[in-house]
Amino acid sequence: MGKKILVTGGLGFIGSHTVVALQERGFDVVIIDNLSNSSLEVLGGITKITKISPEFENMDLREKEAVSAFFDKYPDIEGVIHFAASKAVGESVENPLLYYENNLNTLIYLLQQLKERENSKFIFSSSCTVYGQADELPITESAPVKKAESPYGNTKQIGEEIIADTCKVTKNISAISLRYFNPIGAHPSANIGELPIGTPQNLVPFITQTAIGKREKLSVFGNDYPTPDGTCIRDYIHVMDLARAHVVALERLLDEEQETNYEVFNLGTGKGNSVLEAIKAFEKVSETKLPYVIAARREGDITAAYADTTKANEVLKWKAEYSIDDAMESAWKWQLKLKKKETEEKNKTV
Ligand SMILES: NC(=O)c1ccc[n+]([C@@H]2O[C@H](COP(=O)([O-])OP(=O)(O)OC[C@H]3O[C@@H](n4cnc5c(N)ncnc54)[C@H](O)[C@@H]3O)[C@@H](O)[C@H]2O)c1
């Protein structure tokens, strides 16, 4: 039996890929998810890949008593990776209280439980959004945290502060915050991937849904930014690389290799791609022409963000291995699979 790891939000996009990576590395995984942005079918997808069905608790981490009961039921949890959160920037502007409640209360309830235990290991999903438009590129971990552009971004900043303050006084908790740049792609088997509910907020699901005919056209928000082709630049990282980074970070915690009991790492490729370059990469690997229009700039979008990954490369000994083409190819394969499933289901009901 491997060490038991709790993965909250383990049926979500990044969580499900991380569950697979953990199982493949010999860990036993327990997932908590309330299915607010995922589906039970993801469990089947994970099991299809690894042939191991993770334990699953359908529960809401906003219920403090339930979180406490969970740790009573599973006293042998050796590490926690906390993905569960609401993540739609626009929705967070419309409904800030939902975001502050879901993203902060869940974190606090987990840390309260971990504080009571002898030796707790904790990994937090943070985001490059904490940097806003950084003054210097590429962005290192010591770049200043800028005023958040949205309640969602603020929950990541406050979340990191809560962990830092807790670790300062609670030495039995060791924690790592991972600041993701722009996760894209899917498992190469296409058994799991990103499942955006409603209109996708991120570029790649919008691209693949447009290419499959689900959306009429893609809007590129602004081509008058001070970048070589005028469109925004992001650091697109394959979710497979991201998943592997969580395993590496967890092992650093379990092996007690940390320099301090709270560390922060950027997770990106270190390379920026413009929106037009991302579209071209997709068109190339999918051999599909994507209908797109140039639209007005979107409020809150920053011009460019890409990671300095030196710290993750040197300290975690982790480096992104997949290219943007690999990521686009896997995202397209996943979209084709979703379409096939939808068609089969439609035919069943006719
Ligand atoms: N995807 C990105 O672009 C991105 C970038 C930076 C950071 N992040 C962070 O990474 C984490 C995972 O993101 P993702 O893209 O996999 O999101 P996701 O929505 O696919 O996964 C989150 C999962 O958490 C679950 N969940 C939400 N609230 C819950 C609650 N109260 N109790 C139990 N389960 C709950 C959802 O059902 C979902 O399955 C989030 O914290 C997100 O903010 C994501």
The ligand as a Gaussian input file, in Angstrom:
#p B3LYP/6-31G(d) Opt

LIG

0 1
 N       -7.241000      25.963000     -14.892000
 C       -6.553000      27.073000     -14.761000
 O       -6.379000      27.836000     -15.723000
 C       -5.936000      27.438000     -13.425000
 C       -4.881000      28.381000     -13.380000
 C       -4.321000      28.714000     -12.147000
 C       -4.812000      28.126000     -10.976000
 N       -5.847000      27.233000     -11.059000
 C       -6.355000      26.639000      -9.811000
 O       -6.162000      25.233000      -9.868000
 C       -7.210000      24.571000      -9.170000
 C       -7.828000      23.531000     -10.059000
 O       -8.294000      24.154000     -11.254000
 P       -9.050000      23.346000     -12.391000
 O       -8.818000      24.074000     -13.658000
 O       -8.718000      21.916000     -12.295000
 O      -10.544000      23.604000     -11.930000
 P      -11.808000      22.637000     -11.974000
 O      -13.007000      23.487000     -11.780000
 O      -11.761000      21.764000     -13.171000
 O      -11.555000      21.735000     -10.680000
 C      -11.927000      22.130000      -9.384000
 C      -12.717000      20.980000      -8.765000
 O      -13.053000      21.330000      -7.418000
 C      -14.388000      20.950000      -7.163000
 N      -14.874000      21.827000      -6.091000
 C      -15.055000      23.176000      -6.142000
 N      -15.509000      23.622000      -4.960000
 C      -15.593000      22.556000      -4.134000
 C      -16.005000      22.382000      -2.780000
 N      -16.451000      23.395000      -2.047000
 N      -15.975000      21.133000      -2.245000
 C      -15.542000      20.073000      -2.989000
 N      -15.161000      20.187000      -4.265000
 C      -15.188000      21.405000      -4.836000
 C      -15.097000      21.097000      -8.492000
 O      -16.253000      20.290000      -8.615000
 C      -14.011000      20.681000      -9.494000
 O      -14.075000      19.296000      -9.778000
 C       -8.164000      25.663000      -8.698000
 O       -7.830000      26.002000      -7.384000
 C       -7.852000      26.803000      -9.641000
 O       -8.155000      28.041000      -9.061000
 C       -6.388000      26.869000     -12.249000

